[in-house]
Amino acid sequence: MKTIKKLKNLIVLESNVKIYIPGTININETFDNSIFVDNTLKLLSGFFGGSTSYKALGCWISQNIGLIKENVTICESYCKETDLQKHIDSIIDYCEEIKKTLNQENISLEINNKLYFV
């Protein structure tokens, strides 16, 4: 119970934003996504004060090609709900730009444990 009491005095960031940066361009061509990861971390840190990234293996079925397996980088931030509402339009616009630039069918955007395809 003492731990819970101490938590009451801390700042709570109740919302979570994750942008999945593809490791492919033109749907299935491997490329170095580091500049997109850096730009995404900079964007999220600017909006929410900080961000984190980590690697994952993403798999999905392309309508045109079939099974795609790629190394993705997930960039995430925790934030206050009010800050999320303030910046959500810019985040969606940013995901649409990544989708267009990398010629992707979708970009995954996760908000509070719900996945959206942009």
C-alpha positions in Angstrom: 0.0 0.0 0.0 2.9 2.4 0.6 3.9 2.0 -3.0 0.4 3.1 -4.2 0.5 6.1 -1.9 3.8 7.2 -3.4 2.5 6.8 -7.0 -0.3 9.3 -6.3 2.3 12.1 -6.2 3.8 11.3 -9.6 3.0 12.5 -13.1 0.7 10.1 -15.0 0.9 9.8 -18.8 -2.2 7.9 -19.6 -2.0 7.8 -23.4 0.4 5.9 -25.7 1.3 6.5 -29.3 3.3 4.0 -31.5 4.3 4.6 -35.1 5.6 1.5 -36.9 8.3 2.4 -39.3 8.6 -0.1 -42.2 11.9 -1.7 -43.0 10.9 -1.9 -46.7 10.2 0.5 -49.5 7.9 -0.2 -52.5 6.1 -2.8 -50.3 8.9 -5.4 -50.2 12.3 -3.9 -51.0 14.6 -3.8 -47.9 16.1 -0.4 -47.1 17.8 1.5 -44.3 14.9 3.1 -42.4 17.2 5.0 -39.9 16.4 8.5 -41.2 12.6 7.8 -40.8 13.2 6.4 -37.3 15.2 9.5 -36.3 12.6 11.9 -37.8 9.8 10.0 -36.0 11.6 10.0 -32.7 12.2 13.8 -33.1 8.5 14.4 -33.9 7.2 12.4 -31.0 9.8 13.9 -28.6 8.8 17.4 -29.8 5.1 16.7 -29.2 5.4 14.7 -26.0 8.8 15.4 -24.4 10.4 12.0 -25.2 10.2 8.8 -27.2 11.6 5.3 -27.4 12.2 3.0 -30.3 12.7 -0.8 -30.6 13.0 -3.4 -33.4 10.4 -6.0 -34.2 9.6 -8.5 -37.0 6.4 -7.5 -38.8 4.5 -9.9 -41.1 1.5 -9.1 -43.2 -0.2 -10.2 -46.3 0.1 -7.9 -49.3 -2.8 -7.9 -51.8 -0.3 -7.8 -54.6 2.6 -9.9 -53.4 1.5 -12.3 -50.6 3.4 -12.7 -47.3 5.7 -9.9 -46.4 8.2 -10.2 -43.5 10.1 -7.1 -42.6 12.2 -5.6 -39.8 10.2 -2.7 -38.5 11.1 -0.1 -35.9 8.4 0.9 -33.4 8.7 4.5 -32.2 6.6 5.3 -29.2 5.7 8.0 -26.7 3.6 8.1 -23.6 1.7 11.4 -23.1 -1.2 13.1 -21.5 -4.6 12.7 -23.3 -4.8 16.4 -23.8 -1.5 16.4 -25.7 -2.5 13.4 -27.8 -5.7 15.3 -28.8 -3.7 18.4 -29.6 -1.3 16.5 -31.9 -3.2 13.6 -33.4 -4.0 15.3 -36.7 -0.3 16.0 -37.2 0.6 12.5 -36.3 -1.9 11.0 -38.9 -0.6 13.5 -41.5 2.9 12.4 -40.8 2.0 8.7 -41.2 0.3 9.5 -44.5 3.5 11.2 -45.7 5.6 8.1 -44.7 3.1 5.9 -46.5 3.4 8.0 -49.7 7.2 8.4 -49.5 7.9 4.7 -48.9 5.2 3.5 -51.3 3.5 1.4 -48.7 0.0 -0.1 -48.7 -0.5 1.1 -45.0 1.4 2.5 -42.1 0.5 1.1 -38.6 -0.4 3.7 -36.0 -1.2 2.4 -32.5 -3.1 4.6 -30.1 -3.8 3.3 -26.6 -3.5 -0.4 -27.6 -5.7 0.0 -30.7 -4.1 -0.4 -34.1 -5.0 1.8 -37.0 -3.9 1.4 -40.6 -3.2 4.8 -42.2 
